[in-house]
């Protein structure tokens, strides 16, 4: 993946949350304990919202994957989601090289790339936009190991 925002070492959302926590922490130290409860409450609320958002993004990605590969005759590949340099990243794992080649020849991989580009095209900025060709790796092999890791977590 290419580095995102090389001239910016933070995101504005994280800066806002950090500033709020520092402000409430300052108030907690210099005034009453109720501000400490507000800090803890804000952190818990933030974590809950982040978890809900990640779950929604995962369900959206899996729906697109299942819709694209549903009637293809190719087993639905595994999708591993992650992030790199502020961008979303993905690994699509097929059972075999033949399945990967069939999916590529039938246009299923390109259709999934287009779906990801639509979902994540807003990331980045004009000079460094999200590029699905950098974000998605297509692999085969180690399918059983990946499946056991995904079902264990």
N, C-alpha and C positions, 0 to 999 in steps of 0.2 A: 504494500500500500504506500501511496505517496504521503508525505507529511502534510497535515492540514494546518493551516494558519501558522506558518512558520514564524510570523512576527507577533503572534499572540500566544502567550503561555497559559491562558485560562479561558474558560467559557464564562459568559456573562451570567448564566443561571447559577453556576457554582459560586461565582463571586458574590451574587446577591444573597445566596444562602449563607455563605461564610460571613458576610458583613452582618447579616441578621443575627447569627449565632454569637459573633463577637459583641455586638451591641447588647443583646440580652444577657450575655455573660458579664459584661461590664456592669449592667444594672443589677444583676444578681449579687455581685461582689459588693457593690456600693450602696445598695438599698435593701430590698427584702428578698426572702427566699422564694416568694411567688414567681419572681422572674426566672429563677432556676427551673421551676416547674414548666414555665413557658418555653424555655430552651429545650428541655427534654421532650415536651409535647411537639414542638416544631420539628425536631429531629425525627421523632417517630412518625409524624405525619408525612414528612418528606420521604422517608424510607417506604412507607406504605404506598404512596403515590408512584414512586419509582418502580416498585414491584408490580403494581397494577399495569403500568405502562409497558413494561417489558413483557408481561404476559399477553397483552393485547397485540403487541408487535409480533410475538412468536406465533400466536394463533393466526394472524393475518398472513405471515410467511408460509405457514404450514398449509393453510387453505389454498393459497396460490399453487404451492407445490403439488398438492393432491389433485387439484383441478386440472393442472397441466399434464400430469402423468397418469391420471385415473384410467383412461381407456386406451392407453398406448401399447399394452402388452409387455411393457418394460416394468420390472419391479420398481416401486417408488423408492428413490434414493434417500439416504439420510441427509439431513441438513444440520450443520453445526454453525451456530451464530456466535459472533464475537465482535470485537471492535479493535481498531488500530488507528492511532494518530487522530482520534476524534471522528473517524468514519466507521460505519458498520462494515463488518467483513463476514464472509460466508464460505463454508466448504461444503460442496455437494459430493457425497460419497456413494459410488455405485458398487454393486456386488461384484461385477466383473468388467473387464475391458470391453467385452462384446456389448454389454448393456450400455456402457458409456458411449460407445461408438454408435449404437442404434439410436440412442437419445439425441446425439449430436446430428446424425443424418436426418432424423425425422423432424428436427427443428424444435424439439422440446426444451433443450438447454437454452436456445436463443429466446424462446417464449418466456422461460423463467427469468432469464437476464432482463428482458423487457419489463416484466412485472417488478423485479427488484429496482430497476432504474426508475420506474414510476413511483414506487414506495419511498425511495431514499434520494431521489434527485434533488430534493431541497437542501441536502447537506452540503456544506462547503460554501464557497462564495464564487463570484463570477470568474476570478482568475484561477481557481482551484476547485472545480465542481466535483461532485461524486461521480466516479467512473466505475460502472459495474464490472467492466473487464479487469480492473485492478482489485475489486472487492470480492469477486467470486472465483474460488479455485474449484476445479472439477477433477476428482480423483477416483480411483478404483482400488480395491484391495483393502485389507484390514476391516472389512465391513462388520464381521462378527465382533471384533474387539470394540469397535465404535458403538455397535448396538448394545453391548453389555454395559458400556460406560454411560450411554444415554438413559438406559432403563434403570441403572443403579442410582442416578442422580434425581 
